[in-house]
């Protein structure tokens, strides 16, 4: 089982590979769908989302991963509120609280969770503006990639690949 440093590194590597792949596609199309985003903002958001979701399954315990996760999510939530993005702040807060409704290495460490937990990133914006689907899909996949890095390093996706502390 990897520690928080291993999960951050794994999330960083896999998300960077994903971000590189995305950068070879037409980011302008994603940026246009998002309205005001520029290429570097999309890629920056992809990296942050991937790293946050690489830590997400361990947020249910009092740990360094939890400290880092909420150290990023809390100011981000404040920024969203300050920008008047109340619904986005509410959804971020809701997603951030999800791990506390279970026990460690419970449902947050299941394969299905890596697809289901990030779904609000894809579905909620689409409910308000179907034109934003391309950029929401980019962010959703970034979350799945980050989440999968956690499960991979814990040996839950491929048992032969497991990082020990």
N, C-alpha and C positions, 0 to 999 in steps of 0.2 A: 504494500500500500504506500503510495507516494505521500509525502508531506506537502504542505502548502507551497513550498518552493518548487517542488517537482510538478505540482498541478499548474502553477503559474507558467513554468517553463514549457510544459506540454501544451497548455492552452495557447501560449505565445507562438510556438512553432507551428502547430496545426492551423491556427488562425492566420498566421502570416502566409502560409502556403495557400490557404483559401483566398486571402486578400490579394495575393499575387495573381491567382487565377482570375479573380473578379476584375482585376485591373487590366487584364487582357481582353475583357469584354467591353462593350460600349457603356462605360460609366456615365457618359453624358445622358444616356437614356434614363438611367436610374436617378441621376441628379435632377433632370427635368421633371420626373414624376414626383420627386420630393419637394419641388418648388424652389427653394433657395439654397439647397446643398451644393457644395462644390465637390470635385473628385476627392480632394484630401480630407474633407469632412466625412464623406461616405466611408473612406478607408479607415479613418481614425475611429469612427463609430463601430465599424466592423471589428477592429482590434479590441476596443474596450468591451464590447459585447462578448466576444470570444473569451477574453480573460475572465470577465465576471462569471460567465457560465462554466468555466473550467473550475471555479471555486464553489459554485452554487451547491453541489451535493453535500459539501461539508459545512455549510452555513448553520446546520442544525445543532452544532456543538460549540461550546465555548472554546474557541481556537484562534490561532493566528489567521487562518483562512477567513473566519468570521469577521475578525477585526479589519482585515483588508477589504473584504467584500462590502461591509457596511461603511467603511471609511471612504469608499468610492460612491456607493449608492446614496448615502445620506446627503452629501453636498450636491450630487446630481439631482436628487429630488428637490432640494432647496432651489437650485438653479431653474428647474422646470416650473416650480411655483412662482418664482420671481419673474419668469418670462410669461406668466399667465397661462401656462400649459397645465392646467389643473387636472384634466383627465389623464394626461400622460403621467403626471406625478402620482395620481391615484393608482394607476395600473402598475407602475414601477413598485410602489409600496406594497401592493397586493402580492405581486410575484416574489418580492424580497421576503415576505413573511411566510410563504408556503412551507419551507422546510421545517418550521417549528411545529407543524401539525403531525409529525411522525417521529420515530426514533432513528438514531444514527444507523446508517447503512440499511435503512428500510426502503421505503418507496422511492426516495431520491436517488438511490443507486440501482434502480431498475432500468433496463434498456428502453422500455416504453416511455419512461419519464423524459429522456433526452429529446423526444419528439413532441410530447404533450405539453411539458412545462413552458417551452418557448412559444407555443401556439398563439398566445395573445399578441405577440409581436407581429404576427402575420394577420390574424383575424380582426383585431380591434381597429387598426387603421383602415382596413378595407371596409368596415361597416360605415365609416364616416366619409371615405373618399376612395372609390374603386380605382382611381388613377394612380394611387400610391402603391399598388400591389407590387410592382417591380422592385422598388427600394425595400419594402417590407419583406419581400422574399429574400433579398440579399442579407438583411439583418437576421431573419429567422434562421437561415442556413448558418450564419456566423455563430448564433447561439447553439445550434445543434452540434457544430464542429467543436466549439469550446467544451460543451457538455460531454461529447464523446471522448475528448482527450482525457477527461477525468475518469470516466469508466474504463478507458483503455489502460491508463496507468494503474488503476486499482485491480486490473486483471479481470474485469467483468465483461469485456467485449471479446477478448481473446486471451484465454487463460495462460498461454505460454508467454505472453507479454505482460510482465508485472514488475513494477519498480518497488524495491524494498527500501525502507528507511535506513 
